[in-house]
């Protein structure tokens, strides 16, 4: 009779837990906001006539954070179903099915007071408690990412008219059939090479590239080879080239540059921003200066 009472109390407690508001109640609002901001980001990239790398980084980070919340939410929904099944079974039978208990994914801390739970089983229950805490933490992180995306979009929208004037000044160019590059890219590439010797070469047009290289509007000025970090003198040459591009970019029609994982949007004149880690020296632009033109 005593064991039945303990089971019944646990069942009642679990039913009460299921009646509590879900930690993911605000999730649909966040997802709707993220969809709206994604559309605004796409419209900005079109209006700016090219990639806005840091904005794309923020958007992807927000989407990744939201996906994590969705996964944890799905895990908890499954757990709630198992908890409900256990609560019903223990109430009806007066016994506790240990297999059901230890497959649950919910806060069952109260069950640990039952004498027959081993330390190992208790730890499994504690790990479930951490799962719930992880969901709350992930939801908070996702909200912060979405808020940052909203802030970045608002900042770029505030400078949109300024950028549109710059774009109108330089007009739109199509790539030359021979080189695959626009006349502006060829002109700026030649000017850079006159002022900054490039012993490790320059790479420009890449067929099939969905970014600026594929449009004939970008060149990579190599500062080292083999994916190695540049030495002090080579880095100084890269620093000087980046500084020159920033100083002369709006006069020449440079759109943005990337150097040492920093993104310089020449269109807006904003301070450089760190980009997300793409996994290698080359992908993070430590061994070359990327220059894209309008």
GUZA-76517 format. One record per residue (C-alpha): residue number from 1; x, y, z. Coordinates in nm, 4 decimals. Layout:
# residues N
k | east | north | up
NUM | X | Y | Z
...
This chain:
# residues 294
k | east | north | up
1 | 0.0000 | 0.0000 | 0.0000
2 | 0.2893 | 0.2373 | 0.0862
3 | 0.4514 | 0.1736 | -0.2520
4 | 0.1215 | 0.2449 | -0.4307
5 | 0.0921 | 0.5759 | -0.2438
6 | 0.4418 | 0.6820 | -0.3493
7 | 0.3629 | 0.5948 | -0.7101
8 | 0.0374 | 0.7832 | -0.7014
9 | 0.2058 | 1.0909 | -0.5570
10 | 0.4697 | 1.0784 | -0.8285
11 | 0.1966 | 1.0439 | -1.0907
12 | 0.0134 | 1.3459 | -0.9543
13 | 0.3382 | 1.5434 | -0.9497
14 | 0.4124 | 1.4553 | -1.3109
15 | 0.0645 | 1.5512 | -1.4240
16 | 0.1188 | 1.8872 | -1.2511
17 | 0.4488 | 1.9270 | -1.4350
18 | 0.2789 | 1.8715 | -1.7691
19 | 0.0230 | 2.1381 | -1.6838
20 | 0.2961 | 2.4011 | -1.6475
21 | 0.3461 | 2.6479 | -1.9380
22 | 0.5954 | 2.5256 | -2.1956
23 | 0.9370 | 2.6959 | -2.2041
24 | 0.9009 | 2.7237 | -2.5808
25 | 0.5752 | 2.9181 | -2.5795
26 | 0.7369 | 3.2229 | -2.7418
27 | 0.9057 | 3.0158 | -3.0119
28 | 0.6501 | 3.0826 | -3.2917
29 | 0.6926 | 3.4593 | -3.2392
30 | 1.0694 | 3.4287 | -3.2730
31 | 1.0411 | 3.2171 | -3.5851
32 | 0.7985 | 3.4626 | -3.7454
33 | 1.0362 | 3.7478 | -3.6639
34 | 1.3290 | 3.5541 | -3.8078
35 | 1.1407 | 3.4885 | -4.1326
36 | 1.0544 | 3.8575 | -4.1610
37 | 1.4124 | 3.9665 | -4.0929
38 | 1.5473 | 3.7132 | -4.3424
39 | 1.3341 | 3.8734 | -4.6135
40 | 1.4551 | 4.2187 | -4.5124
41 | 1.8173 | 4.0988 | -4.5215
42 | 1.7671 | 3.9622 | -4.8734
43 | 1.6120 | 4.2923 | -4.9838
44 | 1.9096 | 4.4822 | -4.8385
45 | 2.1626 | 4.2637 | -5.0210
46 | 1.9752 | 4.3358 | -5.3431
47 | 1.9609 | 4.7081 | -5.2700
48 | 2.3319 | 4.7121 | -5.1810
49 | 2.4022 | 4.5251 | -5.5071
50 | 2.6160 | 4.2612 | -5.3449
51 | 2.6997 | 4.0519 | -5.0441
52 | 2.6838 | 4.1922 | -4.6914
53 | 2.8974 | 3.9253 | -4.5298
54 | 2.8551 | 4.0217 | -4.1643
55 | 2.4776 | 4.0442 | -4.2052
56 | 2.4786 | 3.6987 | -4.3597
57 | 2.6855 | 3.5734 | -4.0649
58 | 2.4345 | 3.7129 | -3.8162
59 | 2.1394 | 3.5654 | -4.0054
60 | 2.2973 | 3.2194 | -4.0197
61 | 2.3838 | 3.2340 | -3.6491
62 | 2.0227 | 3.3244 | -3.5657
63 | 1.8897 | 3.0401 | -3.7816
64 | 2.1299 | 2.7920 | -3.6212
65 | 2.0324 | 2.9019 | -3.2708
66 | 1.6630 | 2.8758 | -3.3559
67 | 1.7131 | 2.5259 | -3.5018
68 | 1.8712 | 2.4151 | -3.1745
69 | 1.5680 | 2.5403 | -2.9837
70 | 1.3395 | 2.3474 | -3.2217
71 | 1.5334 | 2.0252 | -3.1635
72 | 1.5249 | 2.0610 | -2.7868
73 | 1.1566 | 2.1483 | -2.8025
74 | 1.0892 | 1.8316 | -3.0034
75 | 1.2803 | 1.6254 | -2.7449
76 | 1.0695 | 1.7703 | -2.4651
77 | 0.7437 | 1.7044 | -2.6494
78 | 0.8419 | 1.3368 | -2.6752
79 | 0.9318 | 1.3395 | -2.3068
80 | 0.5945 | 1.4865 | -2.2130
81 | 0.4212 | 1.2011 | -2.3950
82 | 0.6282 | 0.9448 | -2.2028
83 | 0.5650 | 1.1213 | -1.8737
84 | 0.1911 | 1.1249 | -1.9376
85 | 0.2013 | 0.7541 | -2.0213
86 | 0.3963 | 0.6782 | -1.7044
87 | 0.1658 | 0.8867 | -1.4861
88 | -0.1376 | 0.7012 | -1.6159
89 | 0.0245 | 0.3572 | -1.5822
90 | 0.1522 | 0.4150 | -1.2270
91 | -0.1851 | 0.5479 | -1.1119
92 | -0.3821 | 0.2641 | -1.2680
93 | -0.1476 | -0.0193 | -1.1658
94 | -0.0196 | 0.1124 | -0.8362
95 | 0.3333 | 0.0200 | -0.9422
96 | 0.6253 | 0.1942 | -1.1065
97 | 0.7629 | 0.0757 | -1.4370
98 | 1.1360 | 0.1506 | -1.4048
99 | 1.1909 | 0.1209 | -1.7794
100 | 0.9403 | 0.3977 | -1.8358
101 | 1.0891 | 0.6144 | -1.5614
102 | 1.4427 | 0.6045 | -1.6900
103 | 1.3485 | 0.6695 | -2.0528
104 | 1.1765 | 0.9921 | -1.9520
105 | 1.3157 | 1.3325 | -2.0497
106 | 1.1576 | 1.5678 | -1.7968
107 | 1.2310 | 1.7117 | -1.4532
108 | 1.1748 | 1.4081 | -1.2334
109 | 1.3849 | 1.5205 | -0.9393
110 | 1.1127 | 1.4200 | -0.6943
111 | 1.1339 | 1.0578 | -0.8035
112 | 1.4957 | 1.0399 | -0.6828
113 | 1.3712 | 1.0241 | -0.3258
114 | 1.2447 | 0.6717 | -0.3864
115 | 1.4799 | 0.4313 | -0.2146
116 | 1.5331 | 0.1849 | -0.4976
117 | 1.6828 | 0.4407 | -0.7414
118 | 2.0554 | 0.3789 | -0.7883
119 | 2.3104 | 0.6564 | -0.8264
120 | 2.3403 | 0.5768 | -1.1962
121 | 1.9685 | 0.6039 | -1.2525
122 | 1.9543 | 0.9246 | -1.0512
123 | 2.2256 | 1.0717 | -1.2733
124 | 2.0183 | 0.9830 | -1.5790
125 | 1.7290 | 1.1782 | -1.4321
126 | 1.9602 | 1.4699 | -1.3497
127 | 2.0819 | 1.4741 | -1.7093
128 | 1.7203 | 1.5221 | -1.8164
129 | 1.6945 | 1.8231 | -1.5863
130 | 1.9983 | 1.9663 | -1.7636
131 | 1.8244 | 1.9088 | -2.0964
132 | 1.5370 | 2.1295 | -1.9869
133 | 1.7822 | 2.3945 | -1.8660
134 | 1.9597 | 2.3720 | -2.2031
135 | 1.6342 | 2.4481 | -2.3814
136 | 1.5823 | 2.7632 | -2.1784
137 | 1.9418 | 2.8692 | -2.2387
138 | 1.9145 | 2.7976 | -2.6123
139 | 1.5920 | 2.9974 | -2.6381
140 | 1.7580 | 3.2952 | -2.4715
141 | 2.0587 | 3.2685 | -2.7044
142 | 1.8306 | 3.2507 | -3.0100
143 | 1.6408 | 3.5605 | -2.8975
144 | 1.9692 | 3.7490 | -2.8615
145 | 2.0792 | 3.6434 | -3.2119
146 | 1.7511 | 3.7576 | -3.3628
147 | 1.7795 | 4.0893 | -3.1767
148 | 2.1304 | 4.1382 | -3.3179
149 | 2.0052 | 4.0622 | -3.6687
150 | 1.7308 | 4.3205 | -3.6243
151 | 1.9862 | 4.5771 | -3.5048
152 | 2.2218 | 4.5109 | -3.7983
153 | 1.9378 | 4.5410 | -4.0500
154 | 1.8198 | 4.8692 | -3.8976
155 | 2.1741 | 5.0084 | -3.9162
156 | 2.2096 | 4.9107 | -4.2822
157 | 1.8654 | 5.0441 | -4.3702
158 | 1.9682 | 5.3771 | -4.2207
159 | 2.2539 | 5.3992 | -4.4691
160 | 2.0629 | 5.2668 | -4.7690
161 | 2.0036 | 5.6056 | -4.9333
162 | 2.3728 | 5.6887 | -4.9030
163 | 2.4623 | 5.3566 | -5.0667
164 | 2.2076 | 5.4035 | -5.3461
165 | 2.3691 | 5.7371 | -5.4364
166 | 2.7084 | 5.5662 | -5.4523
167 | 2.5705 | 5.2897 | -5.6733
168 | 2.4079 | 5.5423 | -5.9060
169 | 2.7397 | 5.7254 | -5.9355
170 | 2.9265 | 5.4171 | -6.0570
171 | 2.6491 | 5.2429 | -6.2477
172 | 2.6321 | 4.8727 | -6.3202
173 | 2.8922 | 4.6807 | -6.5233
174 | 2.8772 | 4.3340 | -6.6762
175 | 3.1831 | 4.1073 | -6.7046
176 | 3.3958 | 4.1033 | -7.0186
177 | 3.3559 | 3.7815 | -7.2162
178 | 3.7319 | 3.7359 | -7.2421
179 | 3.8521 | 3.7900 | -6.8850
180 | 3.5275 | 3.7244 | -6.7023
181 | 3.5880 | 4.0448 | -6.5072
182 | 3.4159 | 4.3822 | -6.5156
183 | 3.6145 | 4.6789 | -6.6463
184 | 3.6100 | 4.8291 | -6.2949
185 | 3.7599 | 4.5138 | -6.1441
186 | 4.0323 | 4.5039 | -6.4088
187 | 4.1144 | 4.8702 | -6.3485
188 | 4.1332 | 4.8353 | -5.9705
189 | 4.3283 | 4.5098 | -5.9915
190 | 4.5899 | 4.6760 | -6.2139
191 | 4.6089 | 4.9807 | -5.9889
192 | 4.6609 | 4.7669 | -5.6800
193 | 4.9339 | 4.5617 | -5.8454
194 | 5.1143 | 4.8805 | -5.9483
195 | 5.1234 | 5.0009 | -5.5893
196 | 5.1557 | 4.6701 | -5.4044
197 | 5.3781 | 4.3984 | -5.5518
198 | 5.2074 | 4.0599 | -5.5274
199 | 5.4798 | 3.7908 | -5.5268
200 | 5.2245 | 3.5174 | -5.4512
201 | 4.9783 | 3.5998 | -5.7262
202 | 4.6213 | 3.7209 | -5.7695
203 | 4.3080 | 3.5115 | -5.8214
204 | 3.9953 | 3.6687 | -5.9681
205 | 3.7244 | 3.5048 | -6.1784
206 | 3.5992 | 3.1629 | -6.0663
207 | 3.3442 | 2.9920 | -6.2871
208 | 3.0509 | 2.8533 | -6.0929
209 | 3.1158 | 3.0693 | -5.7885
210 | 2.7879 | 3.2092 | -5.6518
211 | 2.9603 | 3.5072 | -5.4903
212 | 3.1402 | 3.8074 | -5.6325
213 | 3.4157 | 3.5970 | -5.7910
214 | 3.1600 | 3.4317 | -6.0172
215 | 3.0245 | 3.7735 | -6.1175
216 | 3.3676 | 3.9014 | -6.2166
217 | 3.3648 | 4.1594 | -5.9394
218 | 3.6237 | 4.0228 | -5.6971
219 | 3.9940 | 3.9414 | -5.6735
220 | 4.2039 | 3.7761 | -5.4027
221 | 4.5462 | 3.9338 | -5.3524
222 | 4.7604 | 3.6595 | -5.1979
223 | 4.9802 | 3.7617 | -4.9076
224 | 5.1174 | 3.4098 | -4.8391
225 | 5.0918 | 3.0647 | -4.9964
226 | 4.9813 | 2.7175 | -4.8930
227 | 4.7268 | 2.8465 | -4.6453
228 | 5.0030 | 2.9642 | -4.4140
229 | 4.9757 | 3.2684 | -4.1921
230 | 5.1802 | 3.5530 | -4.3431
231 | 5.5049 | 3.6532 | -4.1764
232 | 5.5484 | 4.0016 | -4.0299
233 | 5.6579 | 4.1703 | -4.3527
234 | 5.3848 | 4.0024 | -4.5586
235 | 5.1197 | 4.0970 | -4.3029
236 | 5.2422 | 4.4556 | -4.3137
237 | 5.1903 | 4.4511 | -4.6929
238 | 4.8380 | 4.3171 | -4.6447
239 | 4.7652 | 4.5816 | -4.3804
240 | 4.8884 | 4.8540 | -4.6135
241 | 4.6727 | 4.7245 | -4.9007
242 | 4.3638 | 4.7082 | -4.6787
243 | 4.4272 | 5.0610 | -4.5543
244 | 4.4696 | 5.1865 | -4.9121
245 | 4.1426 | 5.0222 | -5.0194
246 | 3.9537 | 5.1810 | -4.7303
247 | 4.1012 | 5.5244 | -4.8023
248 | 4.0357 | 5.5128 | -5.1779
249 | 3.7419 | 5.2724 | -5.1996
250 | 3.4531 | 5.5146 | -5.2461
251 | 3.6526 | 5.7135 | -5.5005
252 | 3.7388 | 5.4052 | -5.7054
253 | 3.4197 | 5.2025 | -5.6673
254 | 3.5307 | 4.9316 | -5.4249
255 | 3.2327 | 4.7621 | -5.2611
256 | 3.3969 | 4.5822 | -4.9681
257 | 3.7191 | 4.4113 | -4.8663
258 | 3.7980 | 4.1244 | -4.6291
259 | 4.1327 | 4.0896 | -4.4541
260 | 4.2371 | 3.8957 | -4.1426
261 | 3.8754 | 3.7838 | -4.0816
262 | 3.7586 | 4.1473 | -4.0764
263 | 3.4932 | 4.2795 | -4.3136
264 | 3.5220 | 4.6402 | -4.4346
265 | 3.2065 | 4.7660 | -4.6060
266 | 3.3309 | 5.0537 | -4.8209
267 | 2.9749 | 5.1379 | -4.9271
268 | 2.8743 | 5.2451 | -4.5777
269 | 3.2132 | 5.3476 | -4.4428
270 | 3.1342 | 5.1579 | -4.1210
271 | 3.4066 | 5.0350 | -3.8883
272 | 3.5396 | 4.6868 | -3.9720
273 | 3.3542 | 4.3925 | -3.8203
274 | 3.4819 | 4.0488 | -3.7275
275 | 3.3355 | 3.7700 | -3.9371
276 | 3.2458 | 3.4230 | -3.8128
277 | 3.5157 | 3.1562 | -3.8112
278 | 3.5063 | 2.9681 | -4.1411
279 | 3.7604 | 2.7083 | -4.0358
280 | 4.0911 | 2.7861 | -4.2091
281 | 4.3430 | 3.0633 | -4.2698
282 | 4.2318 | 3.0931 | -4.6310
283 | 3.8579 | 3.0857 | -4.5573
284 | 3.9115 | 3.3474 | -4.2860
285 | 4.1167 | 3.5645 | -4.5254
286 | 4.4376 | 3.5604 | -4.3225
287 | 4.6494 | 3.4759 | -4.6272
288 | 4.4903 | 3.7124 | -4.8802
289 | 4.3046 | 4.0399 | -4.9148
290 | 3.9681 | 3.9964 | -5.0856
291 | 3.8543 | 4.3001 | -5.2848
292 | 3.5061 | 4.3278 | -5.4383
293 | 3.3934 | 4.6161 | -5.6562
294 | 3.0619 | 4.7800 | -5.7345
